[in-house]
Each structure stands twice: as C-alpha cells, then as structure tokens.
Amino acid sequence: MRIDEALRDAARRLELAGIAEPRREASSLLSFALGKPHAFLIAHPEYQITDQQQATFDEIVTRREAREPFQYITGKQEFWGLEFTVAPGVLIPRPETELLVEAAIEHLQKLDKPTFVEACVGSGCISVSILHSLQNARAIATDISPLAIDMTRRNATLHGVDNRLELRETDLLDGIESRVDLILANPPYIPDGDIAGLQAEVRNFEPREALAGGRDGLDIIRRLIGEAGHILVDGGVLLMEIGAGQATAVADLFDSDKWGSPEFRRDLQAIPRVVTAVRR
C-alpha cells in the first residue's frame, strides 16, 4: 500500500471512531510507524509501505480507534521543550501544567541553593523540567505509584538531573523531614462524580488515582495545605495546579494565620489554574 492510500484509510477509520482531526492523527501515527518525519510523507505519497510497516501501522491505528491516547501509543510527550517518556499508568503531561513549572522557577531562581519537594510526581515532567532549568536546585519527589517513581527515574536520567532528584515511594509528604523552599504538586482534583463524563482517552486509559480528588475534588489539596506548613521554611511557597471553578473553594482552605493571601495564575482560557501561597 502507498503512503497516500494508507493515510486515507487510517483517517477514515479514525473519523468513524470520533477522533478529532483524523487526518492529522493518521499522519502522526504513520510517521511514527515508519520512523520518518512528516515532511517525508508529504514529499513521497507514492512510497510503498512494506508488509511489516503496514502491520505495525494497522496495530497502532486500531489502538487509537479504541481511543487509547496518542501519547501512550508513541510512548512520549513534549513538555517544557523537553521530550518525556510516558506509559499507561502514568498521567500524560498537559500544556497547562507548564504554568506550575513557570511559577516554581520564578521563585526558586532568586535563591542560591533552592530546594523543593514535588508530591504526586507522575512522569516527573515537573521536577525534571525545573531541575533542567535551574542547575543549582535539588529536589525530593514522591508518589504512591511504583510505576510513576520508575518513570520519573527514567526521565530524570534521560535529561541528566537524576543526581539532584531524590525519589520516594510514599503518600504525599509522608516521611519528609527536610525543610525546603517550595512544595508543588499537580494533585488529583477532578470530583469523583465527574470522572464518567471525561473524554474516553482520559476516562478509560489514564490512572484514576491521578485524576479523582474525592467528592468535591479537593481531598488531596486539603491534605497538602495541611501538611506543607511543617516542611516549608518561613516564607516558603506552596504551588498547586487546581481545576476549573475551584479557585474560591481552594482560597478558603488557607488559614490566614499560617498563610499569606493565595494568588492565582490563569491559563490560556483565563481559568485560575495554579494557586500560590506563602507560608508565614
């Protein structure tokens, strides 16, 4: 089968499966299957795909038809200008989470030897991106998932920051006694009742424990606020990603005797996406 024929057939299948931009996704999947850049597909529509290449392409198109995320199929996702390894069982990095990295770097770059803790580390994209940007920073990262810890270790090694990142398989901040300059997390914050309404790629494939945050979505956020003050230095900062419509409820969780007034950073849709609070 020729490239143009394979793309036509795959785009039709993906469109019937309800995939947005089926032609673009078909092209990306074929580029991955062939190990060739998009430009090659455009320049050589007559290229004859081998039987083995066709079998590989058919397999991954079938996976995408079932709504498996593109990133799990290819095993990678770009974040903060870096390429991260991802796999089923670990949350896929989102563009809006770069706001969390941006806010952390703005604070930590003012310090001589900055230290931070990341809870719910997942793929490691947040900690690794910060450490890659700040060569004088050191971090501890935690997750209850051994798969997430392993994935973070792989990504930290890939980007040469593993010697400055200590990994702990633990629940949030449990067992951490070091005082640090910053604590950050992209915690589960989707209300349990909303999970069923998520798009199939998220609902059926991404780890529920990285998504569901209890009845109102704030269970883990409450715990982090309660625990963070014992670890942060005076003037230390707590940063968390939050969900749409949660800003007021999250602001109310901060005790004004222990925390400065929380501030919010908005994403490209003008949704308050990252909360920042300073420990008194």
VEXMARBA-761034 format. One line per 10 residues: number of its first residue (from 1); for each residue x, y, z of N, C-alpha, C. Coordinates in Angstrom, 3 decimals. Example, Ala and Ser with C-alpha at 12.3 -4.5 7.8 and 13.67 -1.06 7.14 Angstrom:
2
1	13.190,-5.690,7.800,12.300,-4.500,7.800,13.200,-3.300,7.800 ~ 12.850,-2.250,7.080,13.670,-1.060,7.140,12.900,0.030,7.870
//
This chain:
280
1	0.842,-1.198,0.000,0.000,0.000,0.000,0.875,1.245,0.000 ~ 0.446,2.260,-0.755,1.172,3.523,-0.814,0.876,4.364,0.424 ~ 1.748,5.359,0.676,1.557,6.263,1.810,0.216,6.980,1.721 ~ -0.114,7.521,0.553,-1.363,8.279,0.450,-2.584,7.389,0.672 ~ -2.501,6.140,0.217,-3.608,5.202,0.423,-3.742,4.835,1.907 ~ -2.610,4.598,2.542,-2.624,4.242,3.962,-3.189,5.381,4.802 ~ -2.814,6.618,4.472,-3.317,7.781,5.206,-4.816,7.961,5.022 ~ -5.282,7.757,3.803,-6.706,7.892,3.516,-7.524,6.880,4.315 ~ -7.046,5.638,4.308,-7.758,4.572,5.014,-7.752,4.807,6.526 ~ -6.606,5.196,7.062,-6.496,5.418,8.509,-7.333,6.614,8.944
11	-7.318,7.685,8.175,-8.103,8.874,8.522,-9.594,8.551,8.545 ~ -10.038,7.722,7.607,-11.446,7.321,7.586,-11.802,6.532,8.846 ~ -10.935,5.605,9.218,-11.178,4.798,10.409,-11.212,5.662,11.668 ~ -10.297,6.593,11.765,-10.234,7.449,12.950,-11.424,8.403,13.012 ~ -11.860,8.870,11.855,-13.030,9.750,11.833,-14.274,9.004,12.324 ~ -14.437,7.770,11.879,-15.576,6.963,12.316,-15.517,6.658,13.817 ~ -14.300,6.653,14.366,-14.119,6.389,15.795,-14.321,7.639,16.642 ~ -14.555,8.774,15.985,-14.806,10.012,16.719,-13.562,10.784,17.102 ~ -12.452,10.512,16.433,-11.202,11.212,16.725,-11.208,12.572,16.049 ~ -10.912,13.614,16.816,-10.799,14.952,16.236,-9.556,15.012,15.351
21	-9.631,15.764,14.273,-8.520,15.925,13.326,-7.945,14.566,12.896 ~ -8.765,13.713,12.324,-8.320,12.354,11.982,-7.174,12.321,10.980 ~ -7.165,13.239,10.017,-6.072,13.238,9.028,-4.740,13.569,9.694 ~ -4.743,14.538,10.595,-3.503,14.908,11.283,-3.011,13.741,12.142 ~ -3.935,13.100,12.860,-3.527,11.987,13.718,-3.039,10.795,12.886 ~ -3.708,10.541,11.763,-3.264,9.449,10.890,-1.842,9.698,10.406 ~ -1.573,10.940,10.046,-0.239,11.296,9.577,0.800,11.116,10.680 ~ 0.456,11.542,11.899,1.393,11.409,13.019,1.657,9.945,13.339 ~ 0.612,9.128,13.290,0.780,7.706,13.568,1.614,7.014,12.488 ~ 1.393,7.385,11.234,2.168,6.769,10.153,3.626,7.209,10.227
31	3.846,8.476,10.553,5.215,8.957,10.727,5.923,8.157,11.809 ~ 5.217,7.871,12.887,5.788,7.084,13.984,6.044,5.648,13.535 ~ 5.081,5.055,12.843,5.219,3.664,12.403,6.377,3.476,11.432 ~ 6.583,4.446,10.562,7.641,4.345,9.555,8.992,4.837,10.070 ~ 8.957,5.613,11.178,10.194,6.209,11.669,10.713,7.279,10.741 ~ 9.774,7.993,10.099,10.146,9.047,9.148,9.400,10.335,9.500 ~ 9.978,11.499,9.178,9.338,12.769,9.502,8.108,13.026,8.640 ~ 7.251,13.948,9.120,6.043,14.302,8.370,6.387,14.761,6.956 ~ 7.486,15.480,6.822,7.870,16.001,5.501,8.049,14.878,4.483 ~ 8.517,13.721,4.951,8.692,12.591,4.044,7.342,12.110,3.513
41	6.338,12.082,4.389,5.015,11.623,3.957,4.438,12.557,2.897 ~ 4.670,13.837,3.078,4.149,14.824,2.124,4.891,14.732,0.784 ~ 6.207,14.559,0.864,7.028,14.570,-0.353,6.957,13.256,-1.133 ~ 6.564,12.168,-0.456,6.599,10.858,-1.119,5.288,10.096,-0.923 ~ 4.191,10.627,-1.414,2.901,9.934,-1.247,2.862,8.581,-1.961 ~ 3.748,8.400,-2.935,3.760,7.159,-3.705,4.614,6.064,-3.057 ~ 5.280,6.367,-1.959,6.164,5.415,-1.293,5.390,4.154,-0.895 ~ 5.932,3.001,-1.263,5.278,1.734,-0.971,5.652,1.248,0.437 ~ 4.645,1.093,1.278,4.858,0.625,2.641,5.045,-0.893,2.620 ~ 6.031,-1.376,3.366,6.268,-2.823,3.419,5.148,-3.500,4.214
51	5.060,-4.819,4.059,4.039,-5.576,4.796,4.214,-5.412,6.301 ~ 5.478,-5.405,6.766,5.738,-5.260,8.203,5.333,-3.869,8.688 ~ 5.658,-2.851,7.901,5.268,-1.486,8.262,3.750,-1.342,8.282 ~ 3.090,-1.978,7.315,1.631,-1.917,7.261,1.016,-2.590,8.483 ~ 1.583,-3.710,8.896,1.066,-4.419,10.067,1.231,-3.573,11.328 ~ 2.385,-2.927,11.449,2.626,-2.052,12.600,1.652,-0.886,12.604 ~ 1.456,-0.292,11.444,0.543,0.847,11.326,-0.884,0.434,11.653 ~ -1.333,-0.697,11.111,-2.687,-1.186,11.400,-2.896,-1.395,12.897 ~ -1.870,-1.924,13.567,-1.968,-2.190,15.008,-2.154,-0.893,15.793 ~ -1.365,0.128,15.476,-1.460,1.355,16.271,-2.713,2.160,15.899
61	-3.166,2.071,14.665,-4.433,2.725,14.310,-5.584,2.056,15.057 ~ -5.539,0.751,15.173,-6.568,0.032,15.932,-6.579,0.483,17.389 ~ -5.403,0.671,17.959,-5.317,1.152,19.347,-5.908,2.557,19.468 ~ -5.628,3.391,18.487,-6.160,4.765,18.538,-7.661,4.774,18.294 ~ -8.157,3.865,17.431,-9.606,3.726,17.224,-10.312,3.433,18.546 ~ -9.652,2.682,19.406,-10.220,2.334,20.712,-10.090,3.480,21.703 ~ -9.560,4.608,21.240,-9.400,5.851,21.997,-8.231,5.826,22.976 ~ -7.309,4.881,22.769,-6.090,4.937,23.568,-5.348,6.223,23.227 ~ -4.853,6.960,24.227,-4.173,8.223,23.952,-2.983,8.062,23.011 ~ -2.841,9.011,22.135,-1.732,9.019,21.182,-0.393,8.891,21.904
71	-0.274,9.574,23.058,0.997,9.583,23.781,1.356,8.205,24.325 ~ 0.375,7.406,24.718,0.665,6.054,25.191,1.110,5.162,24.032 ~ 0.595,5.423,22.861,0.972,4.631,21.691,2.419,4.917,21.281 ~ 2.770,6.201,21.265,4.130,6.576,20.848,5.128,6.498,22.001 ~ 4.609,6.560,23.243,5.485,6.482,24.413,6.217,7.749,24.736 ~ 5.721,8.882,24.249,6.423,10.134,24.530,5.477,11.322,24.466 ~ 5.886,12.408,25.147,5.135,13.646,25.151,6.102,14.797,25.407 ~ 5.977,15.863,24.636,6.816,17.040,24.854,6.236,17.888,25.972 ~ 7.132,18.438,26.802,6.719,19.293,27.905,7.900,20.191,28.247 ~ 7.636,21.483,28.340,8.682,22.469,28.688,9.876,22.380,27.734
81	9.598,22.059,26.478,10.649,21.968,25.477,11.481,20.704,25.552 ~ 11.092,19.770,26.414,11.811,18.509,26.576,10.894,17.351,26.189 ~ 11.486,16.244,25.788,10.695,15.062,25.454,10.713,14.087,26.631 ~ 9.511,13.690,27.073,9.379,12.793,28.211,8.819,11.444,27.783 ~ 9.322,10.409,28.414,8.771,9.076,28.229,7.504,8.949,29.057 ~ 6.437,8.441,28.452,5.178,8.209,29.161,4.688,6.808,28.831 ~ 3.820,6.290,29.700,3.288,4.943,29.501,1.992,4.812,30.274 ~ 1.147,3.843,29.902,-0.080,3.615,30.671,0.217,3.455,32.156 ~ -0.636,4.037,32.981,-0.432,4.008,34.421,0.148,5.282,34.975 ~ 0.583,6.184,34.081,1.156,7.467,34.489,0.435,8.576,33.726
91	0.066,9.624,34.449,-0.663,10.735,33.834,0.151,11.375,32.707 ~ -0.511,11.686,31.608,0.140,12.342,30.473,0.318,13.828,30.774 ~ 1.519,14.382,30.602,1.732,15.812,30.859,0.837,16.680,29.974 ~ 0.285,17.746,30.589,-0.577,18.685,29.877,0.124,20.035,29.714 ~ -0.185,20.751,28.633,0.434,22.067,28.430,0.174,23.041,29.569 ~ -1.037,23.016,30.161,-1.346,23.982,31.217,-0.493,23.771,32.463 ~ 0.046,22.568,32.630,0.889,22.304,33.796,2.226,23.029,33.695 ~ 2.579,23.499,32.504,3.793,24.305,32.377,3.694,25.583,33.202 ~ 2.472,26.040,33.504,2.307,27.205,34.378,2.878,26.927,35.763 ~ 2.759,25.707,36.222,3.284,25.315,37.527,4.812,25.388,37.520
101	5.410,24.909,36.455,6.867,24.968,36.304,7.328,26.419,36.244 ~ 6.639,27.219,35.471,6.970,28.633,35.326,6.952,29.348,36.675 ~ 5.896,29.113,37.454,5.770,29.765,38.756,6.865,29.291,39.710 ~ 7.183,28.010,39.682,8.228,27.484,40.558,9.587,28.084,40.229 ~ 9.910,28.158,38.952,11.204,28.710,38.541,11.309,30.183,38.936 ~ 10.238,30.929,38.789,10.256,32.351,39.155,10.638,32.542,40.616 ~ 10.163,31.650,41.475,10.502,31.757,42.892,11.892,31.209,43.179 ~ 12.197,30.023,42.687,13.442,29.349,43.050,14.685,30.016,42.474 ~ 14.562,30.671,41.330,15.742,31.267,40.705,16.308,32.444,41.506 ~ 15.551,32.922,42.473,16.028,34.009,43.328,16.940,33.505,44.440
111	16.988,32.189,44.634,17.708,31.597,45.757,19.045,31.014,45.316 ~ 20.018,30.984,46.244,21.354,30.476,45.910,21.358,28.966,45.725 ~ 20.756,28.256,46.670,20.712,26.794,46.605,19.282,26.331,46.867 ~ 18.409,26.500,45.891,16.991,26.211,46.104,16.702,24.733,46.265 ~ 15.730,24.449,47.132,15.280,23.074,47.349,13.765,23.022,47.253 ~ 13.251,21.913,46.723,11.798,21.777,46.639,11.392,20.323,46.725 ~ 10.112,20.146,47.042,9.501,18.813,47.056,8.328,18.828,46.098 ~ 8.239,17.798,45.264,7.047,17.615,44.441,6.310,16.363,44.889 ~ 5.037,16.521,45.228,4.179,15.374,45.537,3.407,14.988,44.283 ~ 3.006,13.730,44.189,2.262,13.228,43.018,3.081,13.426,41.744
121	4.302,12.921,41.734,5.257,13.272,40.682,4.885,12.726,39.304 ~ 4.177,11.585,39.224,3.764,11.074,37.919,4.930,10.741,37.014 ~ 4.962,11.353,35.841,6.026,11.100,34.871,7.333,11.793,35.227 ~ 7.271,12.732,36.179,8.462,13.503,36.537,8.641,14.764,35.734 ~ 7.680,15.080,34.863,7.877,16.209,33.945,8.080,17.531,34.689 ~ 7.420,17.721,35.831,7.528,18.988,36.549,8.901,19.122,37.201 ~ 9.257,18.152,38.041,10.548,18.219,38.732,11.715,18.231,37.756 ~ 11.663,17.370,36.758,12.771,17.293,35.798,12.918,18.604,35.028 ~ 11.797,19.204,34.649,11.866,20.474,33.916,12.475,21.587,34.766 ~ 12.085,21.631,36.046,12.643,22.660,36.941,14.136,22.438,37.139
131	14.526,21.211,37.427,15.942,20.912,37.651,16.769,21.137,36.390 ~ 16.188,20.865,35.238,16.890,21.103,33.976,17.115,22.593,33.748 ~ 16.182,23.410,34.234,16.282,24.866,34.058,17.152,25.529,35.122 ~ 17.201,24.931,36.321,17.950,25.520,37.442,19.030,24.538,37.888 ~ 20.237,24.778,37.446,21.324,23.829,37.693,21.748,23.763,39.152 ~ 21.342,24.757,39.969,21.729,24.775,41.378,20.636,24.240,42.296 ~ 19.532,23.752,41.722,18.399,23.275,42.522,18.527,21.786,42.830 ~ 17.928,21.397,43.955,17.832,19.992,44.342,16.388,19.718,44.751 ~ 15.958,18.446,44.623,14.545,18.161,44.873,14.345,16.765,45.440 ~ 13.208,16.611,46.099,12.664,15.319,46.500,11.324,15.185,45.785
141	11.049,14.032,45.226,9.773,13.813,44.545,9.136,12.540,45.081 ~ 7.818,12.593,45.292,7.113,11.454,45.864,5.934,11.020,45.004 ~ 5.580,9.752,45.148,4.369,9.226,44.529,4.062,7.889,45.195 ~ 2.778,7.547,45.291,2.419,6.246,45.854,2.541,5.131,44.818 ~ 2.705,5.501,43.556,2.773,4.523,42.475,4.220,4.154,42.160 ~ 4.588,2.875,42.294,5.949,2.477,41.910,6.222,2.684,40.421 ~ 5.174,2.571,39.600,5.337,2.820,38.172,5.727,4.272,37.920 ~ 5.080,5.203,38.644,5.409,6.622,38.494,6.839,6.903,38.945 ~ 7.245,6.307,40.041,8.611,6.511,40.525,9.620,6.016,39.498 ~ 9.352,4.847,38.914,10.244,4.307,37.897,10.276,5.196,36.657
151	9.107,5.702,36.242,9.052,6.565,35.069,9.813,7.868,35.311 ~ 9.641,8.433,36.505,10.371,9.652,36.842,11.874,9.411,36.822 ~ 12.292,8.276,37.368,13.722,7.958,37.380,14.266,7.889,35.953 ~ 13.508,7.277,35.070,13.947,7.171,33.669,14.051,8.544,33.026 ~ 13.064,9.405,33.278,13.085,10.735,32.670,14.158,11.623,33.282 ~ 14.393,11.470,34.582,15.455,12.238,35.229,16.817,11.853,34.667 ~ 17.016,10.565,34.441,18.276,10.092,33.858,18.407,10.565,32.419 ~ 17.303,10.497,31.674,17.304,10.933,30.277,17.777,12.371,30.138 ~ 17.378,13.216,31.090,17.712,14.643,30.988,18.830,15.078,31.936 ~ 19.519,14.104,32.520,20.739,14.389,33.261,20.559,15.105,34.585
161	19.415,14.897,35.244,19.202,15.560,36.535,19.017,14.552,37.673 ~ 19.250,13.276,37.393,18.988,12.238,38.391,19.855,12.373,39.642 ~ 21.026,13.013,39.530,21.892,13.174,40.689,21.425,14.287,41.623 ~ 20.389,15.025,41.209,19.846,16.098,42.055,18.391,15.851,42.434 ~ 17.893,14.655,42.151,16.497,14.320,42.439,16.419,13.042,43.258 ~ 15.916,13.168,44.473,15.700,12.010,45.343,14.249,11.560,45.204 ~ 14.052,10.281,44.914,12.714,9.743,44.694,12.269,8.904,45.883 ~ 11.012,9.095,46.295,10.479,8.334,47.427,9.083,7.827,47.086 ~ 8.904,6.537,47.235,7.585,5.931,47.047,6.821,6.067,48.359 ~ 6.047,7.123,48.473,5.344,7.427,49.714,4.102,8.243,49.414
171	3.254,8.420,50.396,1.993,9.140,50.237,2.198,10.629,50.504 ~ 2.105,11.429,49.470,2.269,12.879,49.558,3.570,13.249,50.266 ~ 3.492,13.865,51.450,4.681,14.361,52.131,5.101,13.476,53.300 ~ 4.525,12.284,53.385,4.840,11.376,54.491,6.340,11.081,54.551 ~ 6.908,11.199,55.739,8.301,10.835,55.948,9.307,11.895,55.570 ~ 8.866,13.015,55.048,9.798,14.077,54.665,10.010,15.002,55.859 ~ 11.249,15.128,56.281,11.578,15.954,57.432,12.394,17.181,57.052 ~ 12.991,17.178,55.876,13.793,18.315,55.432,12.923,19.556,55.285 ~ 13.464,20.696,55.636,12.788,21.966,55.379,13.208,22.441,53.985 ~ 12.243,22.816,53.185,12.519,23.184,51.792,11.909,24.546,51.462
181	12.355,25.099,50.347,11.919,26.431,49.928,10.563,26.423,49.243 ~ 10.200,25.274,48.668,8.976,25.228,47.864,8.418,23.814,47.847 ~ 7.115,23.712,47.884,6.409,22.450,47.682,5.444,22.660,46.525 ~ 5.374,21.717,45.613,4.445,21.853,44.498,3.847,20.512,44.138 ~ 2.699,20.582,43.490,2.007,19.349,43.092,0.976,19.647,42.022 ~ 0.808,18.681,41.139,-0.354,18.635,40.257,-1.189,17.465,40.773 ~ -1.985,17.707,41.819,-2.671,16.608,42.505,-3.934,16.178,41.767 ~ -4.500,15.036,42.127,-5.836,14.691,41.600,-6.833,15.744,42.081 ~ -7.599,16.350,41.151,-8.530,17.399,41.585,-9.890,17.340,40.879 ~ -10.143,16.264,40.163,-11.443,16.125,39.499,-12.427,15.482,40.480
191	-13.595,16.087,40.697,-14.592,15.444,41.568,-14.920,14.040,41.072 ~ -15.058,13.119,42.003,-15.302,11.721,41.633,-16.486,11.576,40.675 ~ -17.533,12.355,40.906,-18.727,12.247,40.080,-18.553,12.738,38.665 ~ -17.464,13.454,38.393,-17.214,13.988,37.048,-16.387,13.052,36.186 ~ -15.812,12.027,36.784,-14.911,11.142,36.031,-15.625,10.488,34.853 ~ -16.862,10.045,35.064,-17.596,9.351,34.000,-17.849,10.234,32.785 ~ -17.825,11.552,32.967,-18.088,12.466,31.862,-16.850,12.917,31.115 ~ -15.689,12.448,31.519,-14.454,12.830,30.834,-14.369,12.147,29.471 ~ -13.543,12.698,28.576,-13.381,12.076,27.269,-12.805,10.678,27.445 ~ -13.098,9.817,26.491,-12.756,8.401,26.617,-11.266,8.176,26.832
201	-10.425,8.979,26.172,-8.981,8.810,26.323,-8.548,8.941,27.771 ~ -9.168,9.880,28.476,-8.819,10.113,29.880,-9.530,9.104,30.779 ~ -10.820,8.994,30.603,-11.648,8.152,31.475,-11.227,6.682,31.452 ~ -10.916,6.171,30.265,-10.676,4.740,30.115,-9.214,4.330,30.186 ~ -8.291,5.294,30.088,-6.889,4.912,29.975,-5.964,5.539,31.014 ~ -6.212,6.769,31.421,-5.292,7.380,32.383,-5.629,6.926,33.799 ~ -4.639,6.877,34.687,-4.856,6.301,36.023,-5.845,7.116,36.855 ~ -6.881,6.457,37.327,-7.913,7.137,38.110,-7.326,7.805,39.354 ~ -6.337,7.143,39.968,-5.771,7.705,41.197,-5.041,9.028,40.957 ~ -4.707,9.308,39.703,-4.069,10.583,39.377,-5.088,11.644,38.974
211	-6.368,11.257,38.908,-7.417,12.163,38.451,-8.421,12.508,39.547 ~ -8.933,11.486,40.234,-10.069,11.659,41.138,-9.633,12.236,42.483 ~ -10.255,13.360,42.851,-9.881,14.046,44.077,-10.934,14.034,45.155 ~ -11.816,13.036,45.140,-12.847,12.967,46.165,-14.141,13.620,45.729 ~ -15.072,13.725,46.650,-16.415,14.209,46.322,-16.390,15.587,45.651 ~ -15.595,16.506,46.184,-15.530,17.853,45.603,-14.228,18.114,44.862 ~ -13.396,17.090,44.753,-12.125,17.231,44.044,-10.994,17.810,44.872 ~ -11.257,18.111,46.135,-10.277,18.846,46.942,-9.627,18.007,48.048 ~ -9.868,16.713,48.075,-9.336,15.890,49.169,-7.818,15.990,49.287 ~ -7.116,15.808,48.195,-5.650,15.827,48.237,-5.142,17.245,48.447
221	-5.820,18.214,47.869,-5.428,19.614,48.054,-5.527,20.007,49.526 ~ -6.590,19.582,50.199,-6.718,19.855,51.641,-5.534,19.261,52.421 ~ -5.196,18.028,52.090,-4.101,17.366,52.798,-2.777,18.078,52.571 ~ -2.526,18.487,51.335,-1.267,19.165,51.036,-1.165,20.485,51.786 ~ -2.245,21.239,51.835,-2.225,22.501,52.573,-1.964,22.238,54.054 ~ -2.591,21.203,54.581,-2.412,20.883,55.981,-1.014,20.411,56.329 ~ -0.364,19.696,55.414,0.947,19.120,55.682,2.112,20.021,55.290 ~ 1.903,20.904,54.336,3.017,21.662,53.754,3.683,22.601,54.743 ~ 2.898,23.199,55.631,3.446,24.178,56.556,4.527,23.626,57.456 ~ 4.531,22.303,57.703,5.515,21.685,58.586,6.856,21.481,57.887
231	6.876,21.595,56.584,8.082,21.302,55.815,8.691,22.561,55.203 ~ 7.859,23.530,54.882,8.352,24.752,54.256,9.114,25.623,55.257 ~ 10.156,26.271,54.772,10.836,27.289,55.568,9.911,28.502,55.691 ~ 10.212,29.392,56.634,9.449,30.639,56.721,9.581,31.392,55.406 ~ 8.470,31.817,54.842,8.485,32.468,53.536,8.504,31.497,52.379 ~ 8.447,30.192,52.698,8.402,29.184,51.648,7.071,29.216,50.913 ~ 7.045,28.603,49.740,5.899,28.714,48.845,5.284,27.347,48.566 ~ 3.962,27.314,48.575,3.202,26.136,48.143,2.544,26.462,46.818 ~ 2.768,25.600,45.821,2.194,25.764,44.487,1.400,24.513,44.138 ~ 0.175,24.702,43.644,-0.624,23.557,43.221,-1.433,23.902,41.981
241	-1.546,22.930,41.080,-2.495,23.066,39.984,-3.881,22.712,40.518 ~ -4.903,23.452,40.062,-6.272,23.196,40.504,-7.184,23.132,39.285 ~ -8.428,22.715,39.510,-9.375,22.558,38.424,-10.214,23.807,38.188 ~ -10.899,23.819,37.064,-11.780,24.936,36.722,-12.871,25.083,37.774 ~ -13.105,26.304,38.216,-14.158,26.584,39.173,-13.812,26.297,40.619 ~ -12.547,25.960,40.901,-12.168,25.605,42.272,-11.464,26.720,43.030 ~ -11.172,27.843,42.387,-10.331,28.866,42.997,-10.887,29.380,44.326 ~ -12.166,29.711,44.376,-12.749,30.259,45.600,-12.693,29.241,46.736 ~ -13.057,27.999,46.442,-13.043,26.953,47.460,-11.621,26.687,47.954 ~ -10.651,26.707,47.052,-9.261,26.481,47.437,-8.753,27.635,48.292
251	-9.073,28.861,47.912,-8.635,30.029,48.692,-9.137,29.940,50.126 ~ -10.350,29.434,50.304,-10.945,29.339,51.635,-10.256,28.293,52.514 ~ -9.452,27.406,51.932,-8.784,26.366,52.692,-7.537,26.869,53.426 ~ -7.028,28.024,53.036,-5.802,28.546,53.628,-6.109,29.360,54.891 ~ -5.510,28.957,56.000,-5.646,29.662,57.275,-4.791,30.927,57.209 ~ -5.413,32.081,57.365,-4.690,33.349,57.235,-3.653,33.552,58.334 ~ -3.748,32.793,59.427,-2.727,32.885,60.467,-1.439,32.166,60.061 ~ -1.548,31.247,59.100,-0.390,30.447,58.690,0.092,30.773,57.279 ~ -0.812,31.341,56.475,-0.501,31.568,55.064,-0.827,32.996,54.653 ~ -0.034,33.520,53.724,-0.393,34.775,53.092,-1.574,34.561,52.172
261	-2.149,35.631,51.691,-3.304,35.528,50.817,-2.934,34.784,49.532 ~ -3.646,33.717,49.198,-3.300,32.947,47.991,-3.531,33.760,46.717 ~ -2.678,33.521,45.737,-2.795,34.163,44.435,-2.961,33.090,43.373 ~ -3.556,33.487,42.244,-3.869,32.511,41.205,-3.300,32.950,39.862 ~ -2.750,31.991,39.147,-2.217,32.213,37.805,-3.172,31.567,36.811 ~ -3.587,32.312,35.792,-4.594,31.834,34.852,-3.956,31.174,33.632 ~ -4.668,30.179,33.073,-4.202,29.528,31.860,-4.695,30.288,30.634 ~ -4.491,29.726,29.453,-4.844,30.430,28.217,-6.343,30.598,28.036 ~ -7.136,29.846,28.792,-8.595,30.006,28.752,-9.085,30.915,29.880 ~ -8.147,31.606,30.524,-8.433,32.538,31.621,-8.981,31.837,32.859
271	-8.730,30.534,32.983,-9.138,29.767,34.159,-8.039,29.847,35.213 ~ -8.356,30.205,36.455,-7.342,30.149,37.518,-6.824,28.715,37.641 ~ -5.568,28.515,37.303,-5.056,27.156,37.145,-3.999,26.790,38.183 ~ -3.247,27.762,38.670,-2.200,27.497,39.656,-2.382,28.417,40.841 ~ -2.423,27.849,42.036,-2.525,28.629,43.259,-1.148,28.717,43.911 ~ -0.822,29.915,44.380,0.431,30.173,45.076,0.122,30.730,46.447 ~ 0.736,30.151,47.490,0.549,30.667,48.846,1.877,30.640,49.571 ~ 2.136,31.683,50.353,3.404,31.823,51.065,3.179,31.511,52.549 ~ 4.034,30.657,53.078,3.948,30.315,54.497,4.445,31.489,55.347 ~ 3.667,31.853,56.338,4.054,32.957,57.228,5.153,32.513,58.183
//
